[in-house]
């Protein structure tokens, strides 16, 4: 088997590297499904290299080096450098970032044209997509449920300037041909979206056969259960690949500085232009953000979304420091209020003066 069909570029091999290159196609707890020049196989991590802290733990889509074992599980000895990746907060108490998908070319940001469509969620997904290093593509599913989806497309275009947006229906086939330019041999797509938006149906439609089980959705809110139970890379018959993983629903705003720059370029252009370098964009004079909102150049909703995601990113990066800072801020406010009440009482003023 030629691993280049799975997107491997031989020039990415480190000098003097030893081992057989392979790509991880699924993660089953401590056991990994692999594909290499010998075909499909399984592997486990070399304890010294990975649990000793020398190597990044691999995930679906990663290229690795293995010691191939034809009669059992191979040994994974090295994780090769990633081109792109999604990361989430490691659930371990002292954990940092944990990759959940790697080496993809496009992020299909998916929302369905029913109750699932959510502009705030779209802004979040765009930030994560840009941060990954891959190109985002917005795919609006279940176009057959919308009498007129043009307003949805206009909303997406206003939030994601320059990002391609497509309305598709896995049921009728509408719009699917427009995705063919991305589904080319050796290219990898990763799906990012909530449950019930038709990811499994779209995979099946693009594959031309039922690869993934499709679960129903609740009629009252249009939500559904996650069909994927483990991280997997799916090879389509045309040579394109799709990564679907349940870990994507747990993505936090982990180190998204670059993603915010790209997703909120309309907001970022005003930062650094305030009169004061430490402007909090609250009540300071000469605030560029406040001026842009007042003039209509920047919507208040966009600024609030940006500020909320930035706050969440701070919380994800260092939860303990974030909570300490919040506690100190609340303490300062409480002290100010107590001092104000004491002064009002001393001078006989009302509490609201």
C-alpha positions as CSV (number, residue, x, y, z in Angstrom):
1,X,0.0,0.0,0.0
2,X,1.3,3.5,-0.9
3,X,0.9,5.7,2.2
4,X,0.9,8.8,-0.1
5,X,-2.7,7.9,-0.9
6,X,-3.4,8.7,2.7
7,X,-1.8,12.1,2.4
8,X,1.7,11.2,3.5
9,X,4.5,13.3,2.1
10,X,7.9,11.5,2.1
11,X,9.8,14.8,2.5
12,X,8.3,15.2,6.0
13,X,10.4,12.3,7.3
14,X,13.0,13.5,9.8
15,X,16.6,12.9,8.9
16,X,18.0,9.5,10.1
17,X,14.5,8.5,11.2
18,X,14.1,4.8,11.8
19,X,10.8,3.0,11.5
20,X,8.0,2.5,9.1
21,X,5.7,5.5,8.5
22,X,2.0,4.9,9.2
23,X,-1.2,7.0,9.6
24,X,-3.5,6.5,12.5
25,X,-7.1,5.9,11.3
26,X,-8.8,5.2,14.6
27,X,-8.2,5.5,18.3
28,X,-9.5,2.8,20.7
29,X,-8.3,3.9,24.1
30,X,-4.8,2.5,24.3
31,X,-4.9,0.7,20.9
32,X,-4.6,2.4,17.6
33,X,-5.7,1.4,14.1
34,X,-3.0,2.1,11.5
35,X,-2.4,1.9,7.8
36,X,1.1,1.6,6.4
37,X,2.9,0.1,3.4
38,X,2.0,-3.4,4.6
39,X,-1.7,-2.6,4.8
40,X,-4.0,-2.2,7.8
41,X,-2.7,-3.1,11.2
42,X,-2.9,-2.1,14.9
43,X,-0.3,-0.6,17.2
44,X,0.4,0.4,20.8
45,X,2.6,3.2,22.2
46,X,6.2,2.5,23.2
47,X,6.0,3.2,26.9
48,X,9.4,4.8,27.4
49,X,8.9,7.3,24.5
50,X,5.4,8.4,25.3
51,X,4.8,8.0,29.0
52,X,8.3,9.3,29.6
53,X,7.2,12.6,28.0
54,X,9.5,12.5,25.0
55,X,6.7,12.3,22.3
56,X,3.3,13.9,21.7
57,X,0.5,11.4,22.2
58,X,-0.9,10.6,18.7
59,X,-4.4,11.0,17.6
60,X,-6.6,10.3,14.6
61,X,-4.9,11.6,11.4
62,X,-1.4,11.7,12.8
63,X,1.5,10.3,10.9
64,X,3.7,8.2,13.1
65,X,6.7,5.8,12.9
66,X,6.2,2.3,13.9
67,X,8.2,-0.9,14.4
68,X,6.0,-3.1,12.2
69,X,5.0,-6.5,13.7
70,X,3.4,-8.8,11.1
71,X,2.1,-11.2,13.8
72,X,0.6,-8.8,16.3
73,X,0.4,-5.2,17.4
74,X,3.1,-2.9,16.0
75,X,5.0,-0.5,18.3
76,X,4.4,3.2,17.8
77,X,7.7,4.9,18.5
78,X,7.4,8.5,17.2
79,X,4.7,11.1,16.3
80,X,5.7,13.1,13.2
81,X,5.2,16.9,13.1
82,X,1.6,18.0,12.4
83,X,0.5,20.4,9.7
84,X,-2.8,21.1,11.3
85,X,-4.6,19.9,14.4
86,X,-7.5,20.5,16.8
87,X,-6.8,20.6,20.5
88,X,-8.9,20.4,23.6
89,X,-8.2,20.8,27.3
90,X,-6.7,17.6,28.7
91,X,-9.2,16.2,31.3
92,X,-6.3,15.2,33.5
93,X,-5.9,17.5,36.6
94,X,-2.4,18.7,35.4
95,X,-3.1,18.3,31.7
96,X,-2.5,20.8,29.0
97,X,-3.7,20.7,25.5
98,X,-4.8,17.3,24.0
99,X,-4.9,16.9,20.2
100,X,-8.1,15.2,18.9
101,X,-7.6,15.3,15.2
102,X,-4.5,16.1,13.0
103,X,-3.2,16.6,9.5
104,X,-6.4,17.7,7.8
105,X,-6.7,20.2,4.9
106,X,-10.3,21.6,5.4
107,X,-12.6,22.0,8.3
108,X,-16.2,21.5,7.3
109,X,-18.1,23.7,9.8
110,X,-21.6,22.2,9.8
111,X,-24.9,23.6,11.0
112,X,-28.3,22.4,9.9
113,X,-31.1,24.6,8.5
114,X,-33.5,23.9,11.3
115,X,-33.4,24.8,15.0
116,X,-29.7,24.0,15.2
117,X,-28.6,27.1,13.3
118,X,-26.8,29.3,15.7
119,X,-24.7,32.4,14.8
120,X,-22.8,32.4,18.1
121,X,-21.8,28.8,17.7
122,X,-20.7,29.5,14.2
123,X,-18.4,32.3,15.4
124,X,-16.9,29.8,17.9
125,X,-16.4,27.1,15.3
126,X,-14.8,29.6,12.9
127,X,-12.3,30.6,15.6
128,X,-11.4,27.0,16.3
129,X,-11.1,26.2,12.6
130,X,-8.8,29.1,11.8
131,X,-6.7,28.2,14.9
132,X,-6.2,24.7,13.6
133,X,-4.3,25.9,10.6
134,X,-6.7,24.5,8.0
135,X,-9.1,26.2,5.7
136,X,-12.7,26.5,7.0
137,X,-15.7,25.7,4.8
138,X,-19.3,26.3,6.1
139,X,-21.7,23.6,5.1
140,X,-25.4,24.2,5.9
141,X,-27.1,20.8,6.0
142,X,-30.7,19.7,5.5
143,X,-31.4,22.3,2.9
144,X,-34.6,20.4,2.0
145,X,-36.1,21.6,5.3
146,X,-35.8,25.3,4.5
147,X,-38.2,27.0,2.2
148,X,-35.6,29.8,1.6
149,X,-32.1,29.4,2.9
150,X,-30.7,32.6,1.4
151,X,-31.0,34.5,4.7
152,X,-28.9,31.9,6.4
153,X,-26.2,32.2,3.8
154,X,-26.2,36.0,4.1
155,X,-25.8,35.6,7.9
156,X,-22.9,33.3,7.4
157,X,-21.2,35.6,4.9
158,X,-21.6,38.5,7.3
159,X,-19.8,36.5,10.0
160,X,-17.3,34.7,7.9
161,X,-16.0,37.0,5.2
162,X,-14.3,35.2,2.4
163,X,-15.1,31.7,3.8
164,X,-17.0,29.5,1.3
165,X,-20.5,28.5,2.3
166,X,-22.7,25.8,0.8
167,X,-26.3,24.7,1.5
168,X,-26.7,20.9,0.9
169,X,-29.1,18.1,1.4
170,X,-28.0,14.5,1.9
171,X,-31.6,13.5,1.3
172,X,-32.1,15.1,-2.1
173,X,-28.5,15.5,-3.2
174,X,-28.9,19.2,-3.5
175,X,-25.5,21.1,-3.4
176,X,-23.4,18.0,-2.9
177,X,-21.6,18.4,-6.2
178,X,-20.3,21.8,-5.0
179,X,-18.2,19.9,-2.4
180,X,-16.3,17.8,-5.0
181,X,-13.6,20.4,-5.4
182,X,-12.5,19.7,-1.8
183,X,-13.0,15.9,-2.0
184,X,-9.9,15.1,-4.0
185,X,-7.4,12.2,-3.6
186,X,-5.1,12.5,-0.6
187,X,-7.0,15.4,1.0
188,X,-8.5,15.2,4.5
189,X,-11.6,16.9,5.8
190,X,-12.6,17.1,9.4
191,X,-16.2,17.6,10.4
192,X,-17.0,20.2,13.2
193,X,-20.6,20.4,14.4
194,X,-23.1,19.5,17.1
195,X,-25.2,16.4,17.3
196,X,-28.2,16.0,15.0
197,X,-26.9,18.2,12.2
198,X,-26.5,15.3,9.7
199,X,-22.8,14.5,9.8
200,X,-23.4,10.8,9.4
201,X,-25.9,11.3,6.6
202,X,-23.4,13.5,4.8
203,X,-20.6,11.0,5.1
204,X,-22.9,8.3,3.7
205,X,-24.0,10.6,0.8
206,X,-20.4,11.5,-0.1
207,X,-19.3,7.9,0.2
208,X,-22.1,6.6,-2.0
209,X,-22.9,3.9,0.6
210,X,-23.9,3.6,4.2
211,X,-20.6,3.8,6.2
212,X,-22.0,5.4,9.4
213,X,-25.2,4.7,11.3
214,X,-27.7,7.5,11.2
215,X,-29.6,8.3,14.4
216,X,-32.9,10.2,14.5
217,X,-33.3,13.6,16.1
218,X,-35.8,14.9,18.7
219,X,-38.6,16.8,17.0
220,X,-38.9,19.4,19.7
221,X,-35.4,20.9,19.4
222,X,-33.8,19.2,16.4
223,X,-31.0,17.7,18.5
224,X,-29.7,14.2,18.3
225,X,-27.1,11.8,19.8
226,X,-23.6,11.6,18.6
227,X,-23.3,8.6,16.3
228,X,-19.5,8.4,16.4
229,X,-18.3,6.5,19.4
230,X,-14.5,6.7,18.7
231,X,-12.2,8.8,16.7
232,X,-11.9,7.6,13.1
233,X,-10.6,8.5,9.6
234,X,-12.8,7.3,6.8
235,X,-11.4,6.8,3.3
236,X,-13.9,7.5,0.5
237,X,-13.9,5.6,-2.8
238,X,-12.5,8.7,-4.6
239,X,-9.4,8.9,-2.4
240,X,-10.5,11.7,-0.1
241,X,-10.7,11.2,3.7
242,X,-13.0,12.4,6.4
243,X,-12.2,12.5,10.2
244,X,-15.1,12.3,12.5
245,X,-14.6,12.2,16.3
246,X,-16.8,12.5,19.4
247,X,-14.0,14.5,21.0
248,X,-14.8,17.5,18.8
249,X,-17.9,18.3,20.8
250,X,-15.7,18.9,23.9
251,X,-13.3,21.4,22.2
252,X,-12.6,24.4,24.4
253,X,-11.1,27.7,23.5
254,X,-7.5,26.4,24.1
255,X,-4.9,28.9,22.8
256,X,-7.0,30.5,20.1
257,X,-5.1,33.8,19.6
258,X,-4.5,33.2,15.9
259,X,-8.0,31.9,15.4
260,X,-9.6,35.0,17.0
261,X,-7.4,37.2,14.7
262,X,-8.8,35.5,11.6
263,X,-12.4,35.0,12.7
264,X,-12.8,38.5,14.2
265,X,-10.6,40.6,11.9
266,X,-13.4,43.2,11.8
267,X,-12.9,43.6,15.6
268,X,-9.2,43.2,15.8
269,X,-8.6,46.1,13.4
270,X,-9.7,48.5,16.2
271,X,-7.5,47.0,19.0
272,X,-4.5,49.0,19.8
273,X,-6.0,52.3,18.6
274,X,-7.5,53.4,21.9
275,X,-6.1,56.5,23.6
276,X,-4.9,54.4,26.5
277,X,-2.9,51.2,26.0
278,X,-4.6,49.5,28.9
279,X,-8.1,50.4,27.7
280,X,-10.7,47.9,28.9
281,X,-13.3,49.2,26.4
282,X,-15.7,50.0,29.2
283,X,-15.9,53.7,30.1
284,X,-12.5,55.1,29.1
285,X,-12.4,58.2,26.9
286,X,-10.9,57.8,23.5
287,X,-11.9,54.1,23.2
288,X,-11.7,53.0,19.5
289,X,-14.0,50.0,20.1
290,X,-16.8,52.2,21.6
291,X,-16.4,54.8,18.8
292,X,-16.7,52.1,16.2
293,X,-19.9,50.7,17.8
294,X,-21.3,54.2,18.1
295,X,-20.7,55.0,14.4
296,X,-22.1,51.7,13.3
297,X,-18.8,50.5,11.8
298,X,-18.8,47.6,14.3
299,X,-21.8,45.9,15.7
300,X,-22.2,45.6,19.5
301,X,-23.0,41.9,19.1
302,X,-19.7,41.2,17.3
303,X,-17.8,42.9,20.0
304,X,-19.6,41.0,22.7
305,X,-19.0,37.7,21.0
306,X,-15.3,38.5,20.6
307,X,-15.0,39.5,24.3
308,X,-16.9,36.3,25.4
309,X,-14.6,34.0,23.4
310,X,-11.5,35.8,24.6
311,X,-12.7,35.4,28.2
312,X,-13.4,31.7,27.6
313,X,-9.9,31.3,26.1
314,X,-8.4,32.8,29.2
315,X,-10.4,30.4,31.3
316,X,-9.3,27.4,29.3
317,X,-5.6,28.4,29.1
318,X,-5.2,28.8,32.9
319,X,-8.4,27.9,34.8
320,X,-6.8,28.5,38.2
321,X,-5.3,31.9,37.3
322,X,-8.6,33.0,35.7
323,X,-10.5,32.1,38.8
324,X,-8.0,33.9,41.0
325,X,-8.3,37.0,38.8
326,X,-12.1,36.8,38.9
327,X,-12.0,36.4,42.7
328,X,-9.7,39.4,43.1
329,X,-11.9,41.5,40.8
330,X,-15.1,40.6,42.7
331,X,-13.3,41.3,46.0
332,X,-12.2,44.8,44.8
333,X,-15.8,45.5,43.7
334,X,-17.1,44.4,47.1
335,X,-14.5,46.6,49.0
336,X,-15.5,49.6,46.8
337,X,-19.2,49.1,47.5
338,X,-18.5,48.8,51.3
339,X,-16.4,52.0,51.3
340,X,-19.1,53.8,49.3
341,X,-21.8,52.8,51.8
342,X,-19.7,53.9,54.7
343,X,-19.1,57.3,53.1
344,X,-22.8,57.7,52.3
345,X,-23.7,56.9,55.9
346,X,-21.1,59.3,57.3
347,X,-22.2,62.2,55.2
348,X,-25.9,61.4,55.3
349,X,-26.3,60.6,51.6
350,X,-28.6,58.1,50.1
351,X,-27.1,54.8,49.0
352,X,-27.7,55.6,45.3
353,X,-26.0,59.0,45.3
